[in-house]
Amino acid sequence: MLKGGKTGIFVKEGGEVIGVITPTDVRRIIVQGRDPSKVKVREFMTACIPVGQNPCIKIKEDGSLIDTRSD
């Protein structure tokens, strides 16, 4: 991920996006001295949680940029 210049990877379960992993998430694990190969994705991803408390903004594939507003 870091070598490939990716800024985030979606985490899916049952076809539904349940979170995202960012380079910051990976760095946090490394700074904590943990072995990334032994840490479960669910432990450090940014999770999508119920509407109203959701750090992930979900839009349809054909949605517009304006649909990404969080206000």
C-alpha positions in Angstrom: 0.0 0.0 0.0 2.6 2.5 1.0 5.0 1.5 -1.8 2.2 1.7 -4.3 1.3 5.2 -3.4 -2.3 4.2 -2.3 -4.1 6.6 0.0 -6.7 4.1 1.2 -8.0 0.6 0.7 -11.7 -0.2 1.2 -12.5 -3.1 3.5 -15.5 -5.1 2.4 -17.6 -7.8 4.2 -20.4 -9.5 2.4 -20.2 -7.0 -0.5 -20.6 -4.1 1.8 -17.9 -1.5 2.6 -17.3 -1.7 6.3 -14.2 0.5 6.6 -11.1 1.9 5.1 -7.4 1.5 5.8 -5.1 4.5 5.2 -1.4 4.9 5.4 -1.9 6.7 8.7 -3.7 3.6 10.1 -0.7 1.4 9.1 1.8 3.8 10.6 -0.1 3.8 13.9 0.4 0.1 14.2 4.1 0.4 13.4 4.6 3.2 15.9 2.9 1.1 18.6 5.6 -1.5 17.9 3.1 -4.1 16.7 3.9 -6.5 13.8 1.5 -5.5 10.9 1.5 -9.1 9.7 -0.1 -10.3 12.9 -2.7 -7.5 13.4 -6.2 -8.1 12.1 -7.5 -5.5 9.7 -10.6 -4.9 11.9 -8.3 -3.8 14.7 -6.9 -0.8 13.0 -9.2 0.2 10.0 -11.4 3.3 10.2 -14.8 1.6 10.5 -18.0 2.8 9.0 -20.5 2.9 11.8 -24.3 3.8 11.9 -25.5 6.9 10.1 -25.1 10.0 12.2 -21.8 8.8 13.7 -20.2 7.6 10.4 -16.6 8.7 9.6 -17.1 7.0 6.2 -19.2 8.8 3.6 -20.9 6.3 1.3 -22.2 7.3 -2.1 -23.2 5.4 -5.2 -20.7 4.9 -8.0 -22.5 7.4 -10.2 -22.8 10.0 -7.4 -21.3 13.4 -7.8 -18.6 15.1 -5.8 -21.2 17.2 -4.1 -22.6 14.0 -2.6 -19.5 13.6 -0.5 -20.2 16.7 1.7 -20.5 15.9 5.3 -22.5 19.0 6.4 
